[in-house]
Amino acid sequence: MNSNQSIGKPRHFGSDNQAGICPEAWEALEKANRDHAVSYGDDSYTAEASNLIRDIFETDCEVFFTFNGTASNALCVATFCQSYNAVLCHQLSHVATDECGAPEFFAGGSKVIGLEGRNGKLKPDIVARSTAHHRQLHFPRTSALSLTQATEVGTIYQPNEVKELCQVAREMNLKVHMDGARFANAVVALDCHPREITWEAGIDVLCLGGTKNGLAVGEAVVFFDTKAAAEFDYRCKQAGQLASKMRLISAPWVGLLQNDVWLNNARQGNARARQLEEGLRAVAGLIILFPVEASSVFVRFPEGLDTALRDKGWIFYDFPDVDGTRLMCGWDTTEDDVNQFVADAIEWAGMKKSP
């Protein structure tokens, strides 16, 4: 029996998508499944989930529930971009690298332009320079800026950083989209109100992540610029994102959002990532690549350690774009999971040092 099997219930570090549905969301889903309800979103569960989101962000907003993050991001980009437009984002963002061209497809051929930025974050001056360059007629006209919170490498935009980027976007007449697949992790790390890093800072639309936060399926598209949401329901329908049994998508959000479950789930993932970082610093030759601010730890393993850990049954993903490996913690990652992984890594390092 390998050491991963000895944990009993293997929880890996490949992705927070590998985790199941959290108990509170499961209970809400079961409740919604007991009887009939009006279809296509005209049900009490969808209304309750939407109102909970409005309460959390302390503002009126338009809320749409979709199946996944790819569609959420792509349809938001399409809302802000014509075929001759472009959206700016970090070069590592999902919009640029992990959506299989969906933003360009749904926006009729608009261009996604990836920009450089240290630790996965954009800077106002970089955005301003790029925007000015792409105002020329021979380039696509830039119409939107996309930010990721928390970023693809697990770092977090501070409230003032979001505000500064949105200010530059406003000066350039750009709409601002936020990919918030792990937005909850950013909120708990910053210990702030969700409004402080969204509409108060200038965000027009947020793709609020649910799947990575404890849901089985489903994201929420939250338009703070309510005028921009006009006809977004038609985009969802055309893209196959309008669930006929919408309550089975929206009801788990009720369980997730009530009693701060969504924040507690994120808090668990963040805490385990910090524990993992601290433990792995004891492994000789291992390099931590980025500040650990949310629920992921990016490392560069000493040669041979990745293979040894995989041989023991651990699952994690390599990220060639950063020449490293991502270790992702989820809402259900336990201290024992982390301790066992670290112990296996330290054991290998000790064996390598032995004559």
C-alpha positions in Angstrom: 0.0 0.0 0.0 1.5 3.4 -1.0 1.5 6.3 1.4 -1.3 8.1 -0.4 -3.6 5.2 0.0 -2.8 5.1 3.7 -4.6 8.4 4.1 -7.9 6.6 3.7 -9.7 9.1 1.5 -7.1 10.4 -1.0 -7.2 14.1 -1.6 -4.7 15.2 -4.2 -3.2 18.5 -5.1 -4.0 18.6 -8.8 -7.0 20.9 -8.7 -9.7 22.1 -6.5 -12.0 20.8 -9.2 -11.2 17.3 -7.9 -13.0 17.9 -4.7 -16.7 17.0 -4.3 -19.7 19.1 -3.4 -19.6 20.5 0.2 -22.2 19.2 2.7 -24.1 22.5 2.8 -24.5 22.7 -0.9 -25.4 19.0 -1.1 -28.2 19.6 1.5 -29.6 22.5 -0.5 -29.5 20.5 -3.7 -31.4 17.6 -2.0 -34.0 20.1 -0.7 -34.5 21.5 -4.2 -34.8 18.0 -5.6 -37.8 17.0 -3.4 -40.6 18.6 -5.5 -41.4 20.3 -8.8 -40.5 23.9 -9.4 -40.9 26.3 -12.3 -38.2 25.8 -14.9 -35.6 28.1 -16.7 -34.8 30.1 -13.6 -38.2 31.4 -12.6 -38.1 29.5 -9.3 -37.8 30.6 -5.7 -34.3 28.9 -5.3 -32.8 31.0 -8.1 -34.4 34.1 -6.7 -33.0 33.4 -3.2 -29.5 32.7 -4.5 -29.6 35.9 -6.5 -30.7 38.0 -3.6 -28.0 36.4 -1.4 -25.4 37.5 -3.9 -26.9 41.1 -3.9 -26.7 41.0 -0.1 -23.1 39.9 0.0 -22.0 42.6 -2.4 -24.2 45.2 -0.8 -25.6 46.5 -4.1 -28.2 45.9 -6.7 -26.8 43.7 -9.5 -27.9 41.4 -12.2 -27.1 37.8 -11.6 -27.0 34.9 -14.1 -26.1 31.3 -13.3 -24.1 29.3 -15.9 -22.7 25.8 -16.0 -19.0 26.7 -16.1 -16.3 29.3 -16.0 -15.3 29.1 -19.6 -18.8 30.1 -20.7 -19.0 32.8 -18.0 -15.8 34.4 -19.0 -16.4 34.1 -22.8 -19.9 35.5 -22.7 -18.7 38.5 -20.6 -16.0 39.2 -23.1 -18.5 39.0 -25.9 -20.7 41.5 -24.1 -18.0 44.1 -24.2 -16.2 43.2 -27.5 -17.2 43.5 -31.1 -15.4 41.4 -33.7 -12.9 44.2 -34.3 -12.2 44.8 -30.6 -9.7 43.3 -28.2 -9.6 42.5 -24.5 -6.4 42.9 -22.4 -5.5 40.4 -19.8 -2.4 38.9 -18.1 -0.6 36.4 -20.4 -1.2 33.6 -17.9 -4.9 34.2 -17.5 -7.5 31.6 -18.3 -9.1 34.0 -20.8 -5.8 33.8 -22.8 -4.6 30.3 -22.2 -7.3 27.9 -21.0 -10.6 28.7 -22.7 -9.9 27.0 -26.0 -10.6 30.2 -27.9 -14.1 30.6 -26.4 -13.8 34.3 -25.8 -12.8 34.9 -29.4 -15.4 32.5 -30.7 -18.4 34.0 -28.8 -17.1 37.6 -29.5 -17.1 36.9 -33.3 -13.3 36.9 -33.6 -12.2 39.6 -31.2 -8.6 39.4 -30.1 -7.3 38.4 -26.6 -4.1 40.2 -25.9 -1.9 38.8 -23.1 0.3 41.2 -21.2 3.3 40.6 -19.0 3.2 41.2 -15.2 5.2 40.0 -12.3 3.6 37.4 -10.1 0.7 37.0 -12.3 -0.6 40.6 -11.9 -1.0 43.5 -14.3 0.2 47.0 -13.5 -1.5 50.2 -14.6 1.4 51.5 -16.6 1.6 48.3 -18.7 -2.1 48.4 -19.4 -2.0 52.1 -20.3 0.9 51.7 -22.7 -0.7 48.7 -24.4 -4.0 50.4 -24.7 -2.5 53.4 -26.3 -0.6 51.2 -28.8 -3.8 49.4 -29.8 -5.7 52.5 -30.5 -4.2 52.7 -33.9 -6.6 51.8 -36.8 -4.4 48.9 -37.9 -4.9 47.1 -34.5 -8.0 45.8 -32.9 -9.7 48.5 -30.9 -9.3 47.7 -27.2 -12.6 47.7 -25.4 -12.1 45.6 -22.2 -9.7 44.7 -19.5 -9.9 41.3 -17.7 -8.4 40.7 -14.3 -8.1 37.4 -12.4 -8.7 37.4 -8.6 -7.0 35.4 -7.2 -4.5 35.2 -10.1 -3.5 32.1 -12.0 -0.4 31.8 -9.8 -2.2 32.2 -6.5 -1.4 35.9 -5.8 -3.9 38.5 -4.9 -4.7 42.0 -6.1 -5.0 44.4 -3.2 -8.0 46.7 -3.2 -5.9 49.7 -4.2 -4.4 47.7 -7.1 -7.8 46.8 -8.4 -8.9 50.4 -8.1 -5.8 51.7 -9.9 -6.3 49.3 -12.8 -10.0 50.2 -13.1 -9.1 53.9 -13.1 -6.8 53.4 -16.0 -9.5 51.3 -17.8 -12.0 54.1 -17.2 -9.6 56.7 -18.7 -9.3 54.5 -21.7 -13.0 53.8 -21.9 -12.6 50.1 -21.2 -15.1 47.9 -19.4 -13.5 45.7 -16.7 -14.3 42.0 -16.3 -13.0 40.0 -13.3 -12.5 36.2 -13.5 -13.3 35.2 -10.0 -12.9 31.5 -10.1 -11.2 31.7 -6.7 -12.7 35.0 -5.7 -13.6 33.7 -2.2 -10.0 32.9 -1.5 -9.1 36.5 -2.3 -11.8 37.8 0.0 -10.7 35.8 3.0 -7.0 36.5 2.4 -7.6 40.2 2.2 -10.2 40.1 5.1 -12.2 42.6 3.2 -15.8 43.2 2.1 -16.5 41.7 -1.4 -17.6 45.2 -2.6 -14.2 46.6 -1.9 -12.5 44.6 -4.6 -15.4 44.7 -7.1 -17.9 47.4 -7.8 -16.5 50.0 -5.4 -13.1 49.6 -7.2 -14.7 49.8 -10.6 -15.4 46.3 -11.7 -18.2 46.0 -14.2 -18.8 42.3 -14.1 -17.6 39.4 -12.0 -17.6 35.7 -12.8 -18.0 34.4 -9.3 -16.6 30.9 -8.9 -18.7 28.2 -7.3 -17.3 24.9 -8.6 -13.9 25.4 -7.0 -15.5 26.6 -3.8 -17.6 23.6 -3.0 -20.3 23.2 -5.7 -20.8 20.3 -8.0 -21.3 22.6 -11.0 -22.2 26.2 -11.7 -20.8 29.7 -11.7 -22.5 33.1 -11.2 -22.1 36.0 -13.5 -22.6 39.2 -11.5 -23.2 42.4 -13.5 -22.5 45.5 -11.3 -23.0 47.6 -14.4 -26.7 46.5 -14.8 -27.1 48.3 -18.2 -24.4 46.0 -19.6 -26.4 43.0 -18.6 -29.1 43.9 -21.2 -29.8 40.8 -23.3 -27.2 38.7 -21.5 -30.0 36.2 -20.9 -30.1 35.8 -24.7 -26.3 35.2 -24.8 -26.7 32.4 -22.2 -29.6 30.8 -24.1 -27.7 30.9 -27.4 -24.6 29.4 -25.8 -26.4 26.5 -24.2 -26.0 28.0 -20.7 -29.7 28.3 -19.7 -30.5 25.3 -17.6 -34.0 24.1 -17.9 -33.9 22.8 -14.3 -32.1 25.9 -13.1 -33.0 25.4 -9.4 -30.5 22.4 -9.4 -27.8 24.9 -10.4 -28.8 27.8 -8.2 -30.1 26.0 -5.0 -26.6 24.8 -4.0 -25.5 28.4 -4.1 -28.0 29.1 -1.3 -26.3 26.4 0.9 -22.9 27.8 -0.1 -23.6 31.5 0.6 -25.6 31.2 3.8 -23.7 31.3 7.1 -20.5 32.3 5.3 -19.9 28.7 4.1 -18.3 30.0 0.9 -15.8 32.0 3.0 -15.1 29.1 5.4 -14.4 26.8 2.4 -11.9 29.3 1.0 -10.4 29.8 4.4 -9.7 26.1 4.6 -8.0 26.0 1.2 -5.8 29.0 2.0 -4.8 27.7 5.4 -3.7 24.3 3.9 -1.7 26.1 1.2 0.2 28.1 3.9 0.8 24.8 5.8 2.0 23.1 2.6 4.4 26.0 1.8 5.9 26.0 5.3 6.4 22.2 5.2 8.0 22.1 1.8 10.6 24.7 2.7 12.3 21.9 4.6 12.9 20.0 1.4 16.5 20.7 0.1 16.6 22.1 -3.4 12.9 22.8 -3.6 12.0 26.4 -4.8 8.8 28.3 -4.0 8.1 30.2 -7.2 5.5 32.8 -6.1 4.1 34.3 -2.9 1.5 32.0 -1.4 -1.5 34.2 -0.8 -4.4 32.0 -1.7 -4.9 28.3 -2.0 -2.1 27.2 -4.4 1.6 26.7 -4.0 3.8 26.8 -7.1 7.1 25.0 -6.7 10.1 23.8 -8.7 11.0 20.4 -7.5 14.6 19.1 -7.3 15.2 16.6 -10.1 13.5 13.3 -9.4 11.1 14.4 -6.6 8.1 14.9 -8.8 8.5 11.4 -10.2 8.9 9.9 -6.7 5.8 11.6 -5.4 3.7 10.5 -8.4 5.0 7.0 -7.9 3.5 7.2 -4.4 0.1 8.1 -5.9 0.1 11.8 -5.6 -1.6 13.9 -8.4 -0.5 17.4 -9.3 0.0 19.3 -12.5 3.1 20.8 -14.2 2.8 24.4 -15.5 5.4 24.8 -18.3 4.6 28.5 -18.6 6.2 29.1 -15.2 8.7 26.2 -15.4 7.2 24.7 -12.3 4.4 22.6 -10.7 1.2 23.7 -9.1 0.0 22.2 -5.8 -3.7 23.2 -5.3 -5.6 22.9 -2.0 -9.4 22.8 -1.8 -12.2 23.2 0.6 -11.7 19.6 1.8 -7.9 19.4 2.0 -7.0 18.4 5.5 -3.9 18.9 7.7 -3.3 15.1 7.4 -3.2 15.4 3.6 -0.6 18.1 3.7 1.4 16.4 6.4 1.6 13.1 4.4 2.6 14.9 1.2 5.3 16.8 3.0 6.5 13.7 4.8 6.9 11.8 1.5 8.8 14.8 0.0 11.1 15.0 3.1 11.6 11.2 3.1 12.8 11.3 -0.5 15.1 14.2 0.2 16.6 12.3 3.1 17.2 9.2 1.0 18.9 11.4 -1.6 21.3 12.7 1.0 22.1 9.3 2.4 25.3 7.7 1.0 
